[in-house]
Amino acid sequence: MATGELVCLMRENSGHGLDVHRSISWDGGKSWRGLSTLPLSGCHRPVASVLKSGHILVTYRYLQGGASMIGWGAQNVFAAITDRGSCLANDRQGVKVRIMPMDFDRSEHADLGYTGHVQFPDGEIYVVNYIVDDAPNGHIRGYSFRESDVILPG
């Protein structure tokens, strides 16, 4: 964060589609405050960065939980935008977040995720992840958008 806090988002790996857990450090990572959640259910493999606007972008594979992770469970990639106050909020009720679907893997053996993203100097955001979809094997796919595609200027 711009004021020195570190927020660690932990991948939701229970198979139950729970909210993402986080911990906050106020001293550069020397110590961490206990666990709390952000309302990003099924947030598996989160990657976060601070955008030029000061908002926080989190990209992740969505795993809703249930009987299977591959095929029936690992088929969606989401992008979420939140703010500093929400990342540091004491509880779930103090969090604001916008969630946007990025892609859906149609393969019978759907498997996608391990996102990465960057914001270019002109404000364009580029996200990459691997996906199976209509190919015989997993491959890399990219997506381009701007923050105004998620939150209209107003």
GUPARO-256870 format. One record per residue: residue in three letters; x, y, z of N, C-alpha, C in turn. Coordinates in nm, 3 decimals, always signed. Layout:
<sites>
+-----+---------+---------+---------+---------+---------+---------+---------+---------+---------+
!  aa !      nx !      ny !      nz !     cax !     cay !     caz !      cx !      cy !      cz !
+-----+---------+---------+---------+---------+---------+---------+---------+---------+---------+
! Ala !       X !       Y !       Z !       X !       Y !       Z !       X !       Y !       Z !
...
+-----+---------+---------+---------+---------+---------+---------+---------+---------+---------+
</sites>
This chain:
<sites>
+-----+---------+---------+---------+---------+---------+---------+---------+---------+---------+
!  aa !      nx !      ny !      nz !     cax !     cay !     caz !      cx !      cy !      cz !
+-----+---------+---------+---------+---------+---------+---------+---------+---------+---------+
! Met !  +0.084 !  -0.118 !  +0.000 !  +0.000 !  +0.000 !  +0.000 !  +0.089 !  +0.125 !  +0.000 !
! Ala !  +0.034 !  +0.234 !  -0.043 !  +0.111 !  +0.358 !  -0.054 !  +0.162 !  +0.406 !  +0.082 !
! Thr !  +0.095 !  +0.369 !  +0.190 !  +0.135 !  +0.415 !  +0.323 !  +0.215 !  +0.310 !  +0.399 !
! Gly !  +0.260 !  +0.205 !  +0.330 !  +0.353 !  +0.110 !  +0.389 !  +0.296 !  -0.021 !  +0.440 !
! Glu !  +0.166 !  -0.035 !  +0.446 !  +0.109 !  -0.161 !  +0.492 !  +0.128 !  -0.269 !  +0.386 !
! Leu !  +0.139 !  -0.392 !  +0.431 !  +0.140 !  -0.507 !  +0.341 !  +0.016 !  -0.590 !  +0.370 !
! Val !  -0.053 !  -0.632 !  +0.264 !  -0.170 !  -0.718 !  +0.279 !  -0.140 !  -0.848 !  +0.205 !
! Cys !  -0.147 !  -0.958 !  +0.277 !  -0.123 !  -1.090 !  +0.220 !  -0.257 !  -1.159 !  +0.196 !
! Leu !  -0.289 !  -1.186 !  +0.070 !  -0.409 !  -1.262 !  +0.035 !  -0.369 !  -1.408 !  +0.020 !
! Met !  -0.440 !  -1.495 !  +0.089 !  -0.406 !  -1.637 !  +0.088 !  -0.504 !  -1.714 !  +0.003 !
! Arg !  -0.454 !  -1.797 !  -0.084 !  -0.543 !  -1.869 !  -0.175 !  -0.639 !  -1.957 !  -0.097 !
! Glu !  -0.762 !  -1.957 !  -0.142 !  -0.867 !  -2.038 !  -0.081 !  -0.854 !  -2.179 !  -0.138 !
! Asn !  -0.805 !  -2.270 !  -0.058 !  -0.770 !  -2.402 !  -0.108 !  -0.845 !  -2.513 !  -0.034 !
! Ser !  -0.957 !  -2.478 !  +0.031 !  -1.030 !  -2.576 !  +0.112 !  -1.119 !  -2.667 !  +0.028 !
! Gly !  -1.152 !  -2.623 !  -0.094 !  -1.249 !  -2.697 !  -0.174 !  -1.392 !  -2.665 !  -0.136 !
! His !  -1.412 !  -2.561 !  -0.051 !  -1.547 !  -2.523 !  -0.007 !  -1.592 !  -2.389 !  -0.064 !
! Gly !  -1.509 !  -2.320 !  -0.141 !  -1.547 !  -2.192 !  -0.200 !  -1.558 !  -2.079 !  -0.100 !
! Leu !  -1.481 !  -2.083 !  +0.006 !  -1.487 !  -1.982 !  +0.112 !  -1.428 !  -1.849 !  +0.067 !
! Asp !  -1.455 !  -1.743 !  +0.145 !  -1.393 !  -1.614 !  +0.120 !  -1.241 !  -1.625 !  +0.132 !
! Val !  -1.171 !  -1.536 !  +0.063 !  -1.025 !  -1.533 !  +0.072 !  -0.985 !  -1.480 !  +0.210 !
! His !  -0.885 !  -1.543 !  +0.269 !  -0.830 !  -1.495 !  +0.396 !  -0.715 !  -1.399 !  +0.368 !
! Arg !  -0.695 !  -1.309 !  +0.461 !  -0.586 !  -1.212 !  +0.448 !  -0.526 !  -1.186 !  +0.585 !
! Ser !  -0.405 !  -1.136 !  +0.582 !  -0.337 !  -1.091 !  +0.703 !  -0.268 !  -0.960 !  +0.667 !
! Ile !  -0.253 !  -0.872 !  +0.764 !  -0.198 !  -0.739 !  +0.739 !  -0.074 !  -0.718 !  +0.825 !
! Ser !  +0.029 !  -0.662 !  +0.763 !  +0.150 !  -0.623 !  +0.836 !  +0.159 !  -0.471 !  +0.834 !
! Trp !  +0.186 !  -0.414 !  +0.949 !  +0.201 !  -0.269 !  +0.962 !  +0.348 !  -0.230 !  +0.977 !
! Asp !  +0.438 !  -0.330 !  +0.974 !  +0.580 !  -0.303 !  +0.998 !  +0.670 !  -0.364 !  +0.890 !
! Gly !  +0.623 !  -0.362 !  +0.766 !  +0.704 !  -0.410 !  +0.656 !  +0.722 !  -0.561 !  +0.649 !
! Gly !  +0.632 !  -0.636 !  +0.712 !  +0.636 !  -0.781 !  +0.704 !  +0.706 !  -0.849 !  +0.821 !
! Lys !  +0.748 !  -0.772 !  +0.921 !  +0.813 !  -0.833 !  +1.038 !  +0.712 !  -0.908 !  +1.125 !
! Ser !  +0.592 !  -0.855 !  +1.133 !  +0.485 !  -0.922 !  +1.208 !  +0.355 !  -0.907 !  +1.130 !
! Trp !  +0.260 !  -0.994 !  +1.160 !  +0.133 !  -0.996 !  +1.087 !  +0.017 !  -1.002 !  +1.184 !
! Arg !  -0.088 !  -0.923 !  +1.156 !  -0.211 !  -0.925 !  +1.235 !  -0.290 !  -1.048 !  +1.194 !
! Gly !  -0.371 !  -1.102 !  +1.282 !  -0.448 !  -1.224 !  +1.260 !  -0.528 !  -1.228 !  +1.131 !
! Leu !  -0.590 !  -1.339 !  +1.107 !  -0.666 !  -1.362 !  +0.984 !  -0.801 !  -1.293 !  +0.986 !
! Ser !  -0.840 !  -1.242 !  +0.870 !  -0.975 !  -1.192 !  +0.845 !  -1.006 !  -1.224 !  +0.699 !
! Thr !  -1.127 !  -1.197 !  +0.656 !  -1.165 !  -1.232 !  +0.519 !  -1.205 !  -1.110 !  +0.437 !
! Leu !  -1.193 !  -1.124 !  +0.307 !  -1.249 !  -1.031 !  +0.210 !  -1.357 !  -1.108 !  +0.134 !
! Pro !  -1.465 !  -1.041 !  +0.092 !  -1.573 !  -1.111 !  +0.023 !  -1.539 !  -1.145 !  -0.123 !
! Leu !  -1.436 !  -1.227 !  -0.139 !  -1.400 !  -1.283 !  -0.269 !  -1.409 !  -1.434 !  -0.251 !
! Ser !  -1.529 !  -1.487 !  -0.267 !  -1.547 !  -1.631 !  -0.243 !  -1.476 !  -1.712 !  -0.350 !
! Gly !  -1.425 !  -1.828 !  -0.310 !  -1.358 !  -1.917 !  -0.404 !  -1.233 !  -1.858 !  -0.466 !
! Cys !  -1.169 !  -1.764 !  -0.401 !  -1.054 !  -1.690 !  -0.455 !  -0.929 !  -1.775 !  -0.447 !
! His !  -0.900 !  -1.843 !  -0.556 !  -0.788 !  -1.937 !  -0.562 !  -0.676 !  -1.875 !  -0.644 !
! Arg !  -0.557 !  -1.872 !  -0.592 !  -0.439 !  -1.816 !  -0.658 !  -0.452 !  -1.665 !  -0.684 !
! Pro !  -0.482 !  -1.585 !  -0.581 !  -0.497 !  -1.441 !  -0.603 !  -0.365 !  -1.373 !  -0.635 !
! Val !  -0.371 !  -1.274 !  -0.724 !  -0.258 !  -1.187 !  -0.757 !  -0.311 !  -1.045 !  -0.744 !
! Ala !  -0.244 !  -0.962 !  -0.664 !  -0.294 !  -0.826 !  -0.636 !  -0.188 !  -0.722 !  -0.670 !
! Ser !  -0.236 !  -0.604 !  -0.711 !  -0.147 !  -0.490 !  -0.733 !  -0.226 !  -0.362 !  -0.715 !
! Val !  -0.153 !  -0.254 !  -0.691 !  -0.214 !  -0.122 !  -0.677 !  -0.216 !  -0.055 !  -0.814 !
! Leu !  -0.335 !  -0.011 !  -0.856 !  -0.349 !  +0.059 !  -0.984 !  -0.312 !  +0.206 !  -0.970 !
! Lys !  -0.293 !  +0.274 !  -1.082 !  -0.257 !  +0.415 !  -1.081 !  -0.359 !  +0.500 !  -1.006 !
! Ser !  -0.486 !  +0.458 !  -1.006 !  -0.592 !  +0.530 !  -0.937 !  -0.583 !  +0.514 !  -0.785 !
! Gly !  -0.503 !  +0.417 !  -0.739 !  -0.498 !  +0.385 !  -0.597 !  -0.585 !  +0.265 !  -0.561 !
! His !  -0.675 !  +0.226 !  -0.652 !  -0.754 !  +0.106 !  -0.629 !  -0.665 !  -0.018 !  -0.636 !
! Ile !  -0.714 !  -0.127 !  -0.580 !  -0.641 !  -0.253 !  -0.579 !  -0.708 !  -0.348 !  -0.677 !
! Leu !  -0.629 !  -0.408 !  -0.767 !  -0.678 !  -0.509 !  -0.860 !  -0.635 !  -0.646 !  -0.810 !
! Val !  -0.731 !  -0.738 !  -0.802 !  -0.703 !  -0.877 !  -0.766 !  -0.754 !  -0.964 !  -0.880 !
! Thr !  -0.668 !  -1.044 !  -0.939 !  -0.712 !  -1.142 !  -1.039 !  -0.695 !  -1.280 !  -0.979 !
! Tyr !  -0.788 !  -1.370 !  -1.013 !  -0.784 !  -1.502 !  -0.950 !  -0.869 !  -1.604 !  -1.024 !
! Arg !  -0.835 !  -1.729 !  -1.001 !  -0.917 !  -1.840 !  -1.048 !  -1.026 !  -1.860 !  -0.944 !
! Tyr !  -1.149 !  -1.871 !  -0.990 !  -1.263 !  -1.893 !  -0.901 !  -1.288 !  -2.043 !  -0.887 !
! Leu !  -1.284 !  -2.092 !  -0.763 !  -1.318 !  -2.231 !  -0.733 !  -1.435 !  -2.230 !  -0.635 !
! Gln !  -1.552 !  -2.264 !  -0.684 !  -1.673 !  -2.254 !  -0.602 !  -1.684 !  -2.362 !  -0.496 !
! Gly !  -1.599 !  -2.465 !  -0.503 !  -1.608 !  -2.576 !  -0.408 !  -1.696 !  -2.685 !  -0.465 !
! Gly !  -1.694 !  -2.798 !  -0.401 !  -1.774 !  -2.911 !  -0.448 !  -1.686 !  -3.031 !  -0.473 !
! Ala !  -1.737 !  -3.122 !  -0.554 !  -1.675 !  -3.253 !  -0.570 !  -1.545 !  -3.252 !  -0.650 !
! Ser !  -1.526 !  -3.158 !  -0.740 !  -1.411 !  -3.166 !  -0.829 !  -1.351 !  -3.029 !  -0.853 !
! Met !  -1.219 !  -3.022 !  -0.858 !  -1.154 !  -2.896 !  -0.893 !  -1.133 !  -2.885 !  -1.043 !
! Ile !  -1.089 !  -2.991 !  -1.108 !  -1.063 !  -2.986 !  -1.252 !  -1.191 !  -3.025 !  -1.326 !
! Gly !  -1.220 !  -2.954 !  -1.433 !  -1.339 !  -2.982 !  -1.513 !  -1.459 !  -2.903 !  -1.463 !
! Trp !  -1.522 !  -2.950 !  -1.357 !  -1.643 !  -2.886 !  -1.307 !  -1.614 !  -2.767 !  -1.216 !
! Gly !  -1.500 !  -2.762 !  -1.155 !  -1.473 !  -2.656 !  -1.057 !  -1.384 !  -2.544 !  -1.106 !
! Ala !  -1.289 !  -2.574 !  -1.193 !  -1.189 !  -2.475 !  -1.234 !  -1.222 !  -2.422 !  -1.372 !
! Gln !  -1.323 !  -2.336 !  -1.380 !  -1.367 !  -2.291 !  -1.512 !  -1.381 !  -2.140 !  -1.527 !
! Asn !  -1.360 !  -2.063 !  -1.420 !  -1.378 !  -1.918 !  -1.427 !  -1.256 !  -1.843 !  -1.376 !
! Val !  -1.224 !  -1.732 !  -1.443 !  -1.123 !  -1.638 !  -1.397 !  -1.194 !  -1.505 !  -1.375 !
! Phe !  -1.169 !  -1.444 !  -1.259 !  -1.232 !  -1.317 !  -1.223 !  -1.126 !  -1.210 !  -1.198 !
! Ala !  -1.168 !  -1.085 !  -1.214 !  -1.090 !  -0.969 !  -1.171 !  -1.176 !  -0.893 !  -1.071 !
! Ala !  -1.116 !  -0.847 !  -0.964 !  -1.188 !  -0.770 !  -0.863 !  -1.114 !  -0.640 !  -0.839 !
! Ile !  -1.190 !  -0.534 !  -0.819 !  -1.131 !  -0.405 !  -0.783 !  -1.187 !  -0.365 !  -0.648 !
! Thr !  -1.096 !  -0.328 !  -0.560 !  -1.133 !  -0.282 !  -0.427 !  -1.048 !  -0.159 !  -0.395 !
! Asp !  -1.051 !  -0.113 !  -0.271 !  -0.972 !  +0.005 !  -0.235 !  -0.890 !  -0.021 !  -0.109 !
! Arg !  -0.805 !  +0.074 !  -0.077 !  -0.715 !  +0.060 !  +0.038 !  -0.794 !  +0.038 !  +0.166 !
! Gly !  -0.898 !  +0.119 !  +0.189 !  -0.978 !  +0.106 !  +0.310 !  -1.039 !  -0.031 !  +0.325 !
! Ser !  -1.083 !  -0.089 !  +0.214 !  -1.142 !  -0.223 !  +0.218 !  -1.037 !  -0.329 !  +0.249 !
! Cys !  -0.918 !  -0.313 !  +0.192 !  -0.811 !  -0.410 !  +0.221 !  -0.771 !  -0.408 !  +0.368 !
! Leu !  -0.785 !  -0.292 !  +0.431 !  -0.744 !  -0.277 !  +0.571 !  -0.861 !  -0.283 !  +0.669 !
! Ala !  -0.983 !  -0.302 !  +0.618 !  -1.103 !  -0.304 !  +0.705 !  -1.093 !  -0.416 !  +0.809 !
! Asn !  -1.153 !  -0.392 !  +0.924 !  -1.149 !  -0.489 !  +1.034 !  -1.233 !  -0.613 !  +1.009 !
! Asp !  -1.338 !  -0.599 !  +0.928 !  -1.424 !  -0.716 !  +0.904 !  -1.485 !  -0.710 !  +0.765 !
! Arg !  -1.549 !  -0.816 !  +0.727 !  -1.608 !  -0.833 !  +0.593 !  -1.709 !  -0.723 !  +0.560 !
! Gln !  -1.783 !  -0.678 !  +0.660 !  -1.888 !  -0.577 !  +0.637 !  -1.831 !  -0.441 !  +0.599 !
! Gly !  -1.703 !  -0.418 !  +0.624 !  -1.642 !  -0.291 !  +0.590 !  -1.575 !  -0.289 !  +0.454 !
! Val !  -1.599 !  -0.392 !  +0.374 !  -1.528 !  -0.409 !  +0.247 !  -1.619 !  -0.377 !  +0.128 !
! Lys !  -1.565 !  -0.298 !  +0.034 !  -1.630 !  -0.273 !  -0.094 !  -1.548 !  -0.342 !  -0.202 !
! Val !  -1.614 !  -0.414 !  -0.291 !  -1.541 !  -0.482 !  -0.398 !  -1.631 !  -0.497 !  -0.520 !
! Arg !  -1.574 !  -0.480 !  -0.638 !  -1.644 !  -0.505 !  -0.764 !  -1.576 !  -0.624 !  -0.830 !
! Ile !  -1.657 !  -0.721 !  -0.872 !  -1.603 !  -0.843 !  -0.931 !  -1.649 !  -0.853 !  -1.076 !
! Met !  -1.553 !  -0.877 !  -1.165 !  -1.583 !  -0.884 !  -1.308 !  -1.536 !  -1.019 !  -1.361 !
! Pro !  -1.622 !  -1.093 !  -1.432 !  -1.576 !  -1.217 !  -1.495 !  -1.479 !  -1.185 !  -1.609 !
! Met !  -1.370 !  -1.261 !  -1.615 !  -1.271 !  -1.242 !  -1.721 !  -1.288 !  -1.347 !  -1.831 !
! Asp !  -1.305 !  -1.474 !  -1.791 !  -1.315 !  -1.580 !  -1.891 !  -1.379 !  -1.703 !  -1.829 !
! Phe !  -1.426 !  -1.791 !  -1.917 !  -1.491 !  -1.917 !  -1.880 !  -1.431 !  -2.027 !  -1.966 !
! Asp !  -1.384 !  -2.134 !  -1.903 !  -1.322 !  -2.247 !  -1.974 !  -1.429 !  -2.350 !  -2.005 !
! Arg !  -1.459 !  -2.371 !  -2.134 !  -1.567 !  -2.460 !  -2.177 !  -1.525 !  -2.606 !  -2.188 !
! Ser !  -1.397 !  -2.635 !  -2.173 !  -1.347 !  -2.770 !  -2.191 !  -1.408 !  -2.868 !  -2.090 !
! Glu !  -1.427 !  -2.992 !  -2.135 !  -1.471 !  -3.099 !  -2.044 !  -1.369 !  -3.117 !  -1.931 !
! His !  -1.243 !  -3.085 !  -1.960 !  -1.134 !  -3.095 !  -1.863 !  -1.084 !  -2.955 !  -1.828 !
! Ala !  -1.178 !  -2.865 !  -1.805 !  -1.145 !  -2.724 !  -1.779 !  -1.039 !  -2.711 !  -1.670 !
! Asp !  -0.943 !  -2.626 !  -1.697 !  -0.838 !  -2.596 !  -1.601 !  -0.778 !  -2.463 !  -1.643 !
! Leu !  -0.786 !  -2.366 !  -1.558 !  -0.735 !  -2.234 !  -1.593 !  -0.685 !  -2.166 !  -1.467 !
! Gly !  -0.616 !  -2.056 !  -1.482 !  -0.572 !  -1.982 !  -1.365 !  -0.429 !  -1.936 !  -1.374 !
! Tyr !  -0.368 !  -1.919 !  -1.257 !  -0.234 !  -1.861 !  -1.246 !  -0.226 !  -1.731 !  -1.325 !
! Thr !  -0.310 !  -1.638 !  -1.287 !  -0.314 !  -1.509 !  -1.354 !  -0.191 !  -1.425 !  -1.321 !
! Gly !  -0.166 !  -1.332 !  -1.408 !  -0.069 !  -1.226 !  -1.385 !  -0.124 !  -1.101 !  -1.451 !
! His !  -0.087 !  -0.984 !  -1.404 !  -0.138 !  -0.863 !  -1.468 !  -0.041 !  -0.747 !  -1.452 !
! Val !  -0.060 !  -0.648 !  -1.538 !  +0.021 !  -0.527 !  -1.536 !  -0.067 !  -0.412 !  -1.584 !
! Gln !  -0.041 !  -0.292 !  -1.533 !  -0.107 !  -0.173 !  -1.585 !  -0.002 !  -0.089 !  -1.656 !
! Phe !  -0.028 !  -0.057 !  -1.782 !  +0.065 !  +0.021 !  -1.862 !  +0.051 !  +0.170 !  -1.831 !
! Pro !  +0.150 !  +0.252 !  -1.870 !  +0.146 !  +0.396 !  -1.841 !  +0.019 !  +0.466 !  -1.890 !
! Asp !  -0.042 !  +0.418 !  -1.999 !  -0.164 !  +0.481 !  -2.050 !  -0.289 !  +0.435 !  -1.976 !
! Gly !  -0.275 !  +0.349 !  -1.876 !  -0.389 !  +0.303 !  -1.796 !  -0.445 !  +0.168 !  -1.837 !
! Glu !  -0.406 !  +0.119 !  -1.955 !  -0.455 !  -0.012 !  -1.998 !  -0.404 !  -0.120 !  -1.903 !
! Ile !  -0.493 !  -0.213 !  -1.869 !  -0.458 !  -0.326 !  -1.783 !  -0.457 !  -0.450 !  -1.870 !
! Tyr !  -0.351 !  -0.529 !  -1.856 !  -0.340 !  -0.652 !  -1.932 !  -0.328 !  -0.768 !  -1.834 !
! Val !  -0.414 !  -0.869 !  -1.851 !  -0.417 !  -0.987 !  -1.766 !  -0.386 !  -1.108 !  -1.853 !
! Val !  -0.305 !  -1.199 !  -1.802 !  -0.281 !  -1.326 !  -1.871 !  -0.312 !  -1.441 !  -1.775 !
! Asn !  -0.349 !  -1.555 !  -1.831 !  -0.365 !  -1.678 !  -1.756 !  -0.358 !  -1.795 !  -1.853 !
! Tyr !  -0.347 !  -1.915 !  -1.798 !  -0.353 !  -2.032 !  -1.885 !  -0.496 !  -2.084 !  -1.883 !
! Ile !  -0.535 !  -2.149 !  -1.993 !  -0.671 !  -2.199 !  -2.008 !  -0.667 !  -2.314 !  -2.109 !
! Val !  -0.756 !  -2.410 !  -2.095 !  -0.767 !  -2.520 !  -2.191 !  -0.868 !  -2.482 !  -2.298 !
! Asp !  -0.993 !  -2.459 !  -2.261 !  -1.103 !  -2.420 !  -2.348 !  -1.113 !  -2.510 !  -2.472 !
! Asp !  -1.099 !  -2.457 !  -2.593 !  -1.120 !  -2.536 !  -2.715 !  -0.991 !  -2.590 !  -2.775 !
! Ala !  -0.881 !  -2.585 !  -2.700 !  -0.753 !  -2.637 !  -2.749 !  -0.726 !  -2.775 !  -2.688 !
! Pro !  -0.639 !  -2.854 !  -2.750 !  -0.609 !  -2.986 !  -2.695 !  -0.531 !  -2.980 !  -2.563 !
! Asn !  -0.458 !  -2.870 !  -2.541 !  -0.378 !  -2.853 !  -2.419 !  -0.396 !  -2.711 !  -2.367 !
! Gly !  -0.353 !  -2.691 !  -2.243 !  -0.357 !  -2.557 !  -2.187 !  -0.269 !  -2.462 !  -2.266 !
! His !  -0.310 !  -2.336 !  -2.274 !  -0.234 !  -2.234 !  -2.345 !  -0.253 !  -2.101 !  -2.273 !
! Ile !  -0.175 !  -2.002 !  -2.311 !  -0.182 !  -1.870 !  -2.249 !  -0.281 !  -1.783 !  -2.326 !
! Arg !  -0.366 !  -1.714 !  -2.252 !  -0.462 !  -1.622 !  -2.313 !  -0.449 !  -1.487 !  -2.242 !
! Gly !  -0.465 !  -1.379 !  -2.317 !  -0.454 !  -1.245 !  -2.260 !  -0.582 !  -1.166 !  -2.276 !
! Tyr !  -0.601 !  -1.069 !  -2.187 !  -0.722 !  -0.987 !  -2.184 !  -0.678 !  -0.843 !  -2.157 !
! Ser !  -0.742 !  -0.750 !  -2.223 !  -0.709 !  -0.610 !  -2.206 !  -0.834 !  -0.533 !  -2.166 !
! Phe !  -0.821 !  -0.446 !  -2.067 !  -0.933 !  -0.361 !  -2.027 !  -0.878 !  -0.240 !  -1.953 !
! Arg !  -0.966 !  -0.149 !  -1.923 !  -0.932 !  -0.030 !  -1.844 !  -1.018 !  -0.030 !  -1.719 !
! Glu !  -0.973 !  +0.042 !  -1.620 !  -1.050 !  +0.048 !  -1.496 !  -1.191 !  +0.099 !  -1.521 !
! Ser !  -1.207 !  +0.187 !  -1.619 !  -1.340 !  +0.240 !  -1.652 !  -1.432 !  +0.134 !  -1.711 !
! Asp !  -1.380 !  +0.019 !  -1.751 !  -1.464 !  -0.093 !  -1.795 !  -1.529 !  -0.162 !  -1.676 !
! Val !  -1.475 !  -0.140 !  -1.556 !  -1.526 !  -0.202 !  -1.435 !  -1.603 !  -0.101 !  -1.350 !
! Ile !  -1.554 !  +0.023 !  -1.347 !  -1.619 !  +0.131 !  -1.271 !  -1.632 !  +0.250 !  -1.365 !
! Leu !  -1.754 !  +0.286 !  -1.401 !  -1.775 !  +0.399 !  -1.490 !  -1.735 !  +0.529 !  -1.421 !
! Pro !  -1.665 !  +0.618 !  -1.494 !  -1.631 !  +0.747 !  -1.434 !  -1.758 !  +0.825 !  -1.405 !
! Gly !  -1.754 !  +0.900 !  -1.299 !  -1.879 !  +0.965 !  -1.270 !  -1.873 !  +1.086 !  -1.196 !
+-----+---------+---------+---------+---------+---------+---------+---------+---------+---------+
</sites>
